[in-house]
Amino acid sequence: MNILSKKVLLLIFIMLIAGVLRFWQLGKVPVSPDWDEVALGYNAYSILKTGRDEYGTKLPLSLRSYDDYKPPLYVYLTIPSVAVFGLTVWAVRLPSAIMGLFAVLGVYFLTQELILLDRREKSDHRESFIPLFAAFLLAISPWHIQFSRIAFEANTGVTLNIWGAYALFRGRKSAWWLALSAFLFGLSLYAYHSERVFAPLIFLIIVALTWKEFISRSRSVIVAFVIGLLTVLPLIIVSLNPTALMRLKGTSSLSDQTGLLARSTQLLEDDLEAGNKLGVLFDNRRLVWAKTIFDGYISHYSFQWLFLNGDNPRHHAPDMGLLYLWELPFLLWGMVAVWKRGGKLSILLFSWFLIAPVAASVTTELPHAIRTLVFLPVFQLFTAFGLISFLLWVKSGSRFRRIWIIVLVGVAIFNLAYYLDMYYVHMDHEFSEYWQYGYKQAVEYARVHRNQYTKIVVSTKLEQPHMFFLFYTKYDPVAYLKGGGTASGGFAEVKNHFDIYDFRPIDWGREVKDGKTLYIGTPKEIPAGTLDTIKYLDGTDAIHITDH
């Protein structure tokens, strides 16, 4: 069997691993969809049935949702799976899993192009295995698996980045690939907010590194430019709407909501009153803003965040970071190897590594695994170079090379097994609260007993409960829109209702307890002695249900 055949078999094996890790129990792990997943699912269902979203907007290019104005691409990708498989958690997560699989395949081909980028005359033939290493590392990546198994839009953006970059490199010799690259990078801007900063930057960096190869192909470049422009033009028009900036205002660390400006102003006034000239300099709001942005940026290179704890529990498995701990020495080794190698490949990988957190650096709740998912696959590429360097080192100079290999494989297998156990076995039990477990059970209770009541009040302390009820009851979008659709989102007033369901805060001391109204709320709102208590998987109370 020749080397090419071996590589093909290894790639097929890697894709099988990636597929199993992304599709096995897709609708059950994580144990429950979160509010964004049900919003994406129901809006896809609504557009499928009516051509309009939950607010009645026809074929939206910006999904208002909870007033966070989501990019629309994932919703439209979800429509076919919902049409075929129905409005289920599995169907809503399916496009993300497919995109995750395509990302693994794309990394293989992209890495091949990157190795050839510098046209090295004495390139080591063993470097040809780096694409397989990179693909395998992404296939088993905790960071990538996490977001390939849930309906989070950022994962689609990563896949489009990988294939867009690959197509751009192939476009140096092919007009078709160049046009495809322009389309894919343009399409990525519809995938996730971070892409609107990252994708143009990485596109320009690749063009800057390879511009000489495009000079003589002006016609192909013009065609690609037109295709890219036509792709993003509708988004540009939508972005001119002031409401589209609500998401930025709601998450910006520099907005008035964070109190940063107020604190800076107060400190500056105190400095002026005390005659503190250094304080006047350092408490200047421009310097404070710059420091805030820098702190947000640099936080994404934290060892603890990357390798130990992660951030939001929905973004990682228990007791795991975003990367494997065993990868760290090879990541560092690979970065050194790529730096010493120099050339265009080195410039591109380090540029990718440095610009990935730029979009997230001005937001709150940092570091943030979703807003910086665009880091992928650069960590895996560096690590793949590090592994190859390690294997060459072992083969060339170590008497104990077999011991080194055994240790490496043993530690890696242990770390992988630990992750798989924490993700597929322990995560649901430990993190069910963060995945809004219990909402499905509450909807089912209300559905079974609805004929006993004239009204069902659901507390908005349960975080966007109206969307869970729409999703799990598969409420007819036609009827929902006829009733007015969604009245408000997450940043506006709360006055949503449909059928006999009313979504509002519960003030237990003032509620009418006549036995005709069913109340569904948090344990803090509804006291013990309920008709039913839904518990998180760790045994703590999640939701109380009662009519008296």
C-alpha positions as CSV (number, residue, x, y, z in Angstrom):
1,M,0.0,0.0,0.0
2,N,1.5,3.4,-1.1
3,I,1.7,6.5,1.1
4,L,-1.3,8.1,-0.6
5,S,-3.5,5.2,0.0
6,K,-2.5,5.1,3.7
7,K,-3.3,8.8,4.0
8,V,-6.7,8.3,2.5
9,L,-7.5,5.5,4.9
10,L,-6.2,7.6,7.8
11,L,-8.3,10.5,6.8
12,I,-11.4,8.3,6.5
13,F,-10.7,6.9,10.0
14,I,-10.3,10.5,11.3
15,M,-13.6,11.5,9.8
16,L,-15.3,8.5,11.3
17,I,-14.0,9.5,14.8
18,A,-15.1,13.1,14.2
19,G,-18.6,11.9,13.1
20,V,-19.1,9.6,16.1
21,L,-18.0,12.3,18.6
22,R,-20.4,14.9,17.0
23,F,-23.4,12.8,16.2
24,W,-23.7,10.2,19.0
25,Q,-26.6,11.1,21.3
26,L,-26.7,14.5,19.6
27,G,-30.3,15.2,20.8
28,K,-29.6,14.1,24.4
29,V,-26.1,15.5,25.2
30,P,-26.3,18.3,26.3
31,V,-29.4,17.3,28.2
32,S,-31.5,20.2,27.2
33,P,-31.4,23.0,24.5
34,D,-30.7,26.4,25.9
35,W,-32.7,29.5,25.0
36,D,-30.8,30.3,21.9
37,E,-31.2,26.8,20.5
38,V,-35.0,26.8,20.9
39,A,-35.2,30.3,19.4
40,L,-33.2,29.3,16.4
41,G,-35.3,26.1,16.0
42,Y,-38.7,27.8,16.4
43,N,-37.8,30.6,14.1
44,A,-36.7,28.1,11.5
45,Y,-40.0,26.3,12.0
46,S,-41.9,29.6,11.7
47,I,-40.1,30.7,8.5
48,L,-40.7,27.2,7.0
49,K,-44.4,27.4,7.7
50,T,-45.1,31.2,7.1
51,G,-42.0,32.7,5.6
52,R,-41.7,35.0,8.6
53,D,-40.0,34.9,12.0
54,E,-41.6,35.1,15.4
55,Y,-42.0,38.9,15.1
56,G,-43.6,38.6,11.7
57,T,-40.6,39.8,9.7
58,K,-40.5,38.3,6.3
59,L,-37.3,36.3,5.5
60,P,-35.3,38.2,8.0
61,L,-31.6,39.0,7.4
62,S,-31.2,39.8,11.1
63,L,-33.0,37.7,13.6
64,R,-34.4,39.9,16.3
65,S,-35.0,36.9,18.7
66,Y,-34.5,38.2,22.3
67,D,-33.6,41.6,21.0
68,D,-30.0,40.4,20.4
69,Y,-30.4,40.4,16.6
70,K,-28.7,37.1,15.7
71,P,-27.1,36.7,12.3
72,P,-29.5,34.7,10.2
73,L,-27.5,32.0,8.5
74,Y,-28.0,29.2,11.0
75,V,-31.7,29.6,11.0
76,Y,-31.8,29.1,7.3
77,L,-29.5,26.1,7.5
78,T,-31.9,24.6,10.1
79,I,-35.0,24.9,7.9
80,P,-34.3,21.7,5.8
81,S,-33.5,19.5,8.9
82,V,-36.7,20.8,10.7
83,A,-38.7,20.2,7.5
84,V,-37.4,16.6,7.3
85,F,-37.1,15.6,10.9
86,G,-39.6,17.9,12.6
87,L,-39.1,20.5,15.3
88,T,-36.8,18.5,17.6
89,V,-33.6,19.2,19.5
90,W,-31.8,16.7,17.2
91,A,-33.0,18.5,14.1
92,V,-31.9,21.9,15.4
93,R,-28.4,20.7,16.3
94,L,-27.9,18.7,13.1
95,P,-26.6,21.5,10.9
96,S,-24.0,22.4,13.5
97,A,-22.8,18.8,13.7
98,I,-22.5,18.6,9.9
99,M,-20.6,21.9,9.8
100,G,-18.3,20.5,12.5
101,L,-17.6,17.4,10.3
102,F,-16.9,19.6,7.3
103,A,-14.5,21.7,9.4
104,V,-12.4,18.6,10.2
105,L,-12.2,17.7,6.5
106,G,-11.4,21.3,5.5
107,V,-8.5,21.5,8.0
108,Y,-6.9,18.6,6.2
109,F,-7.0,20.4,2.8
110,L,-6.2,23.8,4.2
111,T,-3.1,22.5,5.9
112,Q,-1.9,20.9,2.7
113,E,-2.1,24.3,1.0
114,L,-0.3,26.0,3.9
115,I,2.7,23.6,3.8
116,L,3.1,24.3,0.1
117,L,2.8,28.1,0.7
118,D,6.5,28.9,0.9
119,R,7.5,26.5,-1.9
120,R,10.4,25.1,0.1
121,E,12.9,23.3,-2.0
122,K,14.0,21.0,0.9
123,S,10.7,20.3,2.5
124,D,10.8,17.2,4.7
125,H,8.4,14.6,3.2
126,R,7.2,13.8,6.8
127,E,5.6,17.3,6.8
128,S,3.0,15.7,4.5
129,F,1.5,14.0,7.6
130,I,0.9,17.4,9.3
131,P,-2.5,17.7,7.7
132,L,-3.6,14.4,9.2
133,F,-2.4,15.5,12.6
134,A,-4.2,18.8,12.3
135,A,-7.5,17.1,11.2
136,F,-7.2,14.6,14.0
137,L,-6.6,17.2,16.6
138,L,-9.7,19.2,15.5
139,A,-11.7,16.0,15.4
140,I,-11.1,15.3,19.1
141,S,-10.9,19.0,20.2
142,P,-13.0,19.7,23.3
143,W,-13.6,23.2,22.1
144,H,-14.8,22.2,18.7
145,I,-16.8,19.2,19.8
146,Q,-18.6,21.4,22.4
147,F,-19.9,23.8,19.7
148,S,-20.4,21.2,17.0
149,R,-23.0,19.5,19.1
150,I,-25.2,22.5,19.9
151,A,-27.0,25.0,17.7
152,F,-24.5,27.9,18.2
153,E,-24.0,30.0,15.1
154,A,-20.3,30.6,15.6
155,N,-19.4,27.0,14.7
156,T,-20.7,27.6,11.2
157,G,-18.5,30.6,10.9
158,V,-15.4,28.5,11.7
159,T,-16.2,26.1,8.9
160,L,-16.7,28.9,6.4
161,N,-13.4,30.4,7.5
162,I,-11.5,27.2,6.9
163,W,-13.0,26.5,3.5
164,G,-12.9,30.2,2.5
165,A,-9.2,30.3,3.2
166,Y,-8.6,27.0,1.4
167,A,-10.6,28.2,-1.6
168,L,-8.6,31.5,-1.6
169,F,-5.3,29.6,-1.8
170,R,-6.6,27.4,-4.6
171,G,-7.9,30.6,-6.2
172,R,-4.3,31.6,-7.1
173,K,-4.6,29.3,-10.1
174,S,-8.4,28.9,-10.5
175,A,-11.0,31.6,-11.2
176,W,-13.7,29.2,-9.9
177,W,-12.0,28.7,-6.5
178,L,-11.4,32.4,-6.2
179,A,-15.1,33.2,-6.8
180,L,-16.0,30.5,-4.3
181,S,-13.7,32.0,-1.7
182,A,-15.3,35.4,-2.1
183,F,-18.7,33.8,-1.6
184,L,-17.7,31.8,1.4
185,F,-16.1,34.7,3.2
186,G,-19.0,36.9,2.4
187,L,-21.4,34.2,3.7
188,S,-19.5,33.9,6.9
189,L,-20.6,37.5,7.8
190,Y,-24.1,36.1,8.1
191,A,-23.0,33.4,10.5
192,Y,-21.8,35.2,13.7
193,H,-21.0,38.7,14.9
194,S,-17.3,38.0,15.4
195,E,-17.0,37.0,11.8
196,R,-17.7,40.5,10.7
197,V,-14.4,41.5,12.2
198,F,-12.3,38.4,11.8
199,A,-13.3,37.2,8.3
200,P,-12.3,40.5,6.5
201,L,-9.0,40.6,8.4
202,I,-7.9,37.1,7.6
203,F,-9.0,37.5,4.0
204,L,-6.9,40.6,3.6
205,I,-3.9,39.0,5.3
206,I,-4.0,36.0,2.9
207,V,-4.4,38.4,-0.1
208,A,-1.4,40.5,1.2
209,L,0.7,37.3,1.4
210,T,-0.2,36.1,-2.1
211,W,-1.0,39.3,-4.0
212,K,1.7,38.8,-6.7
213,E,-0.1,35.7,-7.9
214,F,-3.3,37.6,-8.5
215,I,-1.8,40.6,-10.4
216,S,-2.0,39.0,-13.8
217,R,-5.6,37.7,-13.3
218,S,-7.5,40.9,-13.1
219,R,-10.6,39.5,-14.7
220,S,-10.9,36.7,-12.2
221,V,-10.3,39.1,-9.3
222,I,-13.0,41.5,-10.6
223,V,-15.5,38.6,-10.9
224,A,-14.7,37.4,-7.4
225,F,-15.0,40.9,-6.0
226,V,-18.5,41.4,-7.6
227,I,-19.6,38.0,-6.2
228,G,-18.3,38.9,-2.7
229,L,-20.0,42.3,-2.9
230,L,-23.3,40.9,-4.0
231,T,-23.1,38.4,-1.2
232,V,-22.6,41.0,1.6
233,L,-24.7,43.8,0.1
234,P,-28.0,42.7,1.8
235,L,-26.2,42.5,5.1
236,I,-24.7,46.0,4.6
237,I,-28.2,47.4,4.0
238,V,-29.6,45.7,7.1
239,S,-26.7,46.9,9.2
240,L,-27.7,50.5,8.5
241,N,-30.7,49.9,10.7
242,P,-30.0,51.3,14.2
243,T,-31.8,48.3,15.8
244,A,-29.1,46.0,14.4
245,L,-26.6,47.6,16.7
246,M,-28.6,46.6,19.8
247,R,-26.5,43.4,20.2
248,L,-23.3,45.5,20.2
249,K,-24.6,47.9,22.7
250,G,-25.9,45.1,24.9
251,T,-22.5,43.3,25.0
252,S,-20.0,46.1,24.7
253,S,-17.7,46.6,27.7
254,L,-17.5,50.3,26.7
255,S,-21.3,50.9,26.9
256,D,-22.9,53.0,29.6
257,Q,-24.6,49.8,30.9
258,T,-21.3,48.6,32.3
259,G,-20.8,51.8,34.4
260,L,-17.3,52.1,33.0
261,L,-17.7,55.7,31.9
262,A,-19.4,56.7,35.1
263,R,-16.6,55.3,37.2
264,S,-14.0,56.9,35.1
265,T,-15.7,60.3,35.3
266,Q,-16.0,60.0,39.1
267,L,-12.3,59.1,39.5
268,L,-11.3,62.0,37.2
269,E,-13.4,64.5,39.2
270,D,-11.8,63.2,42.4
271,D,-8.3,63.6,40.9
272,L,-9.0,67.1,39.8
273,E,-10.3,68.0,43.2
274,A,-7.3,66.5,44.9
275,G,-4.8,68.0,42.4
276,N,-3.6,64.5,41.4
277,K,-2.0,65.2,38.0
278,L,-1.0,61.5,37.5
279,G,-4.5,60.4,38.3
280,V,-5.9,62.9,35.8
281,L,-3.7,61.2,33.2
282,F,-4.4,57.6,34.1
283,D,-8.1,58.0,34.8
284,N,-8.7,59.7,31.5
285,R,-11.6,57.8,29.8
286,R,-9.6,57.1,26.6
287,L,-6.8,55.5,28.6
288,V,-9.4,53.6,30.7
289,W,-11.1,52.3,27.5
290,A,-7.8,51.3,26.0
291,K,-6.8,49.4,29.1
292,T,-10.3,47.7,29.2
293,I,-9.9,46.6,25.6
294,F,-6.4,45.4,26.2
295,D,-7.4,43.4,29.3
296,G,-10.2,41.8,27.4
297,Y,-7.9,40.9,24.5
298,I,-5.1,39.5,26.6
299,S,-7.5,37.4,28.8
300,H,-8.0,35.0,25.8
301,Y,-4.4,33.8,26.2
302,S,-5.0,32.7,29.8
303,F,-3.6,29.3,30.6
304,Q,-6.4,28.7,33.2
305,W,-9.1,29.5,30.7
306,L,-7.6,27.5,27.8
307,F,-6.5,24.4,29.6
308,L,-8.2,24.2,33.0
309,N,-11.6,25.9,33.6
310,G,-13.0,27.5,30.5
311,D,-15.7,30.1,31.1
312,N,-19.5,29.7,31.1
313,P,-20.4,26.1,32.0
314,R,-22.3,25.8,28.7
315,H,-19.0,26.3,26.9
316,H,-17.0,23.3,28.2
317,A,-17.2,20.0,30.0
318,P,-16.8,19.8,33.8
319,D,-13.2,20.1,35.0
320,M,-12.0,20.7,31.5
321,G,-10.7,23.7,29.6
322,L,-11.0,24.3,25.9
323,L,-7.8,22.4,25.0
324,Y,-6.2,19.2,26.3
325,L,-3.5,19.8,28.9
326,W,-1.3,17.3,27.1
327,E,-1.3,19.5,24.0
328,L,0.4,22.4,25.8
329,P,4.0,21.4,25.3
330,F,3.4,20.5,21.7
331,L,1.5,23.8,21.1
332,L,4.5,25.7,22.4
333,W,7.0,23.6,20.5
334,G,5.0,24.0,17.3
335,M,4.8,27.8,17.7
336,V,8.6,27.9,18.1
337,A,9.0,25.5,15.1
338,V,6.7,27.6,12.9
339,W,8.5,30.9,14.0
340,K,11.9,29.4,13.1
341,R,10.5,28.2,9.8
342,G,9.5,31.7,8.9
343,G,7.9,32.6,5.6
344,K,4.3,33.2,4.7
345,L,3.0,30.2,6.6
346,S,4.5,31.6,9.8
347,I,3.1,35.1,9.1
348,L,-0.4,33.7,8.4
349,L,-0.6,31.4,11.5
350,F,0.6,34.0,13.9
351,S,-1.6,36.6,12.4
352,W,-4.6,34.3,12.8
353,F,-3.5,33.6,16.4
354,L,-3.3,37.3,17.2
355,I,-6.4,38.6,15.5
356,A,-8.8,35.9,16.7
357,P,-9.7,37.7,20.0
358,V,-10.0,41.2,18.4
359,A,-13.8,41.2,18.0
360,A,-14.4,39.8,21.5
361,S,-12.0,42.2,23.3
362,V,-14.6,45.1,23.4
363,T,-17.3,42.9,24.9
364,T,-18.2,41.8,28.4
365,E,-18.0,38.4,30.2
366,L,-14.4,37.8,29.0
367,P,-12.7,35.5,28.1
368,H,-15.5,34.1,25.9
369,A,-15.3,30.8,24.1
370,I,-18.0,31.5,21.6
371,R,-16.9,34.9,20.5
372,T,-13.3,33.6,20.0
373,L,-14.2,30.3,18.4
374,V,-12.5,31.8,15.3
375,F,-9.2,30.7,17.0
376,L,-9.9,27.3,15.6
377,P,-8.1,25.7,13.9
378,V,-4.9,27.6,14.6
379,F,-4.2,25.9,17.9
380,Q,-4.5,22.5,16.2
381,L,-2.2,23.6,13.4
382,F,0.5,24.8,15.8
383,T,0.2,21.6,17.8
384,A,0.4,19.5,14.7
385,F,3.7,21.1,13.8
386,G,4.9,20.6,17.4
387,L,4.0,16.9,17.3
388,I,5.9,16.4,14.0
389,S,8.9,18.2,15.5
390,F,8.7,16.0,18.6
391,L,8.6,12.8,16.6
392,L,11.6,13.9,14.4
393,W,13.5,14.8,17.6
394,V,12.7,11.4,19.2
395,K,13.7,9.5,16.0
396,S,17.0,11.4,15.5
397,G,18.5,11.7,18.9
398,S,16.8,9.8,21.7
399,R,17.9,6.4,22.9
400,F,14.6,6.1,24.8
401,R,12.4,7.0,21.9
402,R,9.9,4.2,22.5
403,I,9.5,5.3,26.1
404,W,8.8,8.9,25.0
405,I,6.2,7.7,22.5
406,I,4.6,5.4,25.1
407,V,4.4,8.2,27.6
408,L,2.9,10.6,25.0
409,V,0.3,8.2,23.8
410,G,-0.6,7.1,27.4
411,V,-1.0,10.6,28.6
412,A,-3.0,11.7,25.5
413,I,-5.3,8.6,25.8
414,F,-5.9,9.3,29.5
415,N,-6.7,13.0,28.9
416,L,-9.0,12.1,26.0
417,A,-10.8,9.4,28.0
418,Y,-11.2,11.8,30.9
419,Y,-12.7,14.4,28.7
420,L,-15.1,11.9,27.0
421,D,-16.3,10.7,30.5
422,M,-16.8,14.3,31.7
423,Y,-18.6,15.3,28.6
424,Y,-20.9,12.4,27.8
425,V,-21.4,11.1,31.4
426,H,-20.9,13.8,34.0
427,M,-21.8,17.1,32.2
428,D,-25.6,16.5,32.1
429,H,-25.6,15.7,35.8
430,E,-23.4,18.5,37.0
431,F,-24.4,21.3,34.5
432,S,-28.1,20.6,33.9
433,E,-29.0,23.9,35.6
434,Y,-27.0,25.8,33.1
435,W,-28.6,24.0,30.2
436,Q,-32.1,25.0,31.4
437,Y,-33.1,21.5,32.3
438,G,-36.7,21.1,33.4
439,Y,-38.3,23.4,30.9
440,K,-39.4,20.5,28.7
441,Q,-40.9,18.7,31.7
442,A,-42.7,21.9,32.7
443,V,-44.2,22.2,29.2
444,E,-45.3,18.6,29.3
445,Y,-47.0,19.0,32.7
446,A,-48.8,22.0,31.4
447,R,-49.9,20.2,28.2
448,V,-51.2,17.2,30.1
449,H,-53.2,19.3,32.6
450,R,-54.2,22.3,30.5
451,N,-57.9,21.4,30.2
452,Q,-58.2,21.8,34.0
453,Y,-57.3,25.5,33.8
454,T,-58.4,28.7,32.2
455,K,-54.9,30.3,32.3
456,I,-51.3,29.1,32.8
457,V,-48.9,31.7,34.1
458,V,-45.2,31.0,33.5
459,S,-42.6,33.1,35.3
460,T,-40.2,35.1,33.2
461,K,-37.6,34.4,35.9
462,L,-37.2,31.1,34.1
463,E,-35.4,32.9,31.2
464,Q,-37.3,33.3,28.0
465,P,-39.9,30.6,28.8
466,H,-42.3,31.6,26.0
467,M,-39.8,30.3,23.5
468,F,-39.5,26.9,25.2
469,F,-43.3,26.6,25.3
470,L,-43.5,27.5,21.6
471,F,-40.8,25.0,20.8
472,Y,-42.0,22.0,22.8
473,T,-45.7,22.4,22.0
474,K,-44.8,23.0,18.3
475,Y,-47.3,25.8,18.4
476,D,-48.6,26.7,15.0
477,P,-46.6,29.7,13.7
478,V,-49.6,30.9,11.7
479,A,-51.8,31.0,14.8
480,Y,-48.9,32.6,16.8
481,L,-48.5,35.4,14.3
482,K,-52.2,36.0,14.0
483,G,-52.2,36.5,17.8
484,G,-49.5,39.2,17.4
485,G,-46.4,37.1,17.6
486,T,-43.6,37.9,20.1
487,A,-44.2,41.2,21.8
488,S,-40.8,41.7,23.4
489,G,-37.4,40.2,23.6
490,G,-34.7,40.0,26.3
491,F,-33.9,43.7,26.5
492,A,-37.4,45.1,26.3
493,E,-40.6,44.9,28.4
494,V,-42.2,41.6,29.1
495,K,-45.7,41.0,27.8
496,N,-45.7,37.8,25.8
497,H,-48.6,35.4,25.7
498,F,-50.3,32.9,23.4
499,D,-53.2,30.4,23.7
500,I,-53.9,30.2,27.5
501,Y,-50.2,30.8,28.4
502,D,-49.2,34.1,30.0
503,F,-45.5,34.9,30.6
504,R,-44.8,37.4,33.3
505,P,-43.2,37.7,36.7
506,I,-45.0,35.9,39.6
507,D,-45.7,37.8,42.8
508,W,-46.9,35.0,44.9
509,G,-48.4,37.2,47.6
510,R,-50.7,38.9,45.1
511,E,-51.6,36.1,42.8
512,V,-55.2,34.8,42.6
513,K,-55.2,31.3,43.8
514,D,-58.7,30.1,42.8
515,G,-57.7,26.8,41.3
516,K,-58.4,27.9,37.8
517,T,-54.9,29.3,37.2
518,L,-51.7,27.1,37.0
519,Y,-48.5,28.7,38.1
520,I,-45.1,27.6,36.9
521,G,-42.1,29.4,38.4
522,T,-38.8,29.2,40.3
523,P,-38.5,27.9,43.9
524,K,-37.9,31.4,45.1
525,E,-41.3,32.6,43.6
526,I,-43.5,29.6,44.5
527,P,-43.2,28.1,48.0
528,A,-43.1,24.4,48.8
529,G,-46.2,22.3,48.9
530,T,-46.6,22.3,45.1
531,L,-48.5,20.1,42.7
532,D,-45.2,19.1,41.1
533,T,-41.5,19.9,41.7
534,I,-39.1,19.5,38.8
535,K,-35.5,18.9,39.9
536,Y,-32.2,19.4,38.2
537,L,-30.3,16.2,37.6
538,D,-28.1,16.9,40.7
539,G,-31.3,16.7,42.9
540,T,-31.9,20.4,43.6
541,D,-35.2,22.1,42.9
542,A,-35.5,23.6,39.4
543,I,-39.2,24.5,38.9
544,H,-42.2,24.6,41.1
545,I,-45.7,24.1,39.7
546,T,-49.0,24.8,41.6
547,D,-52.5,26.2,41.5
548,H,-52.9,27.1,45.1
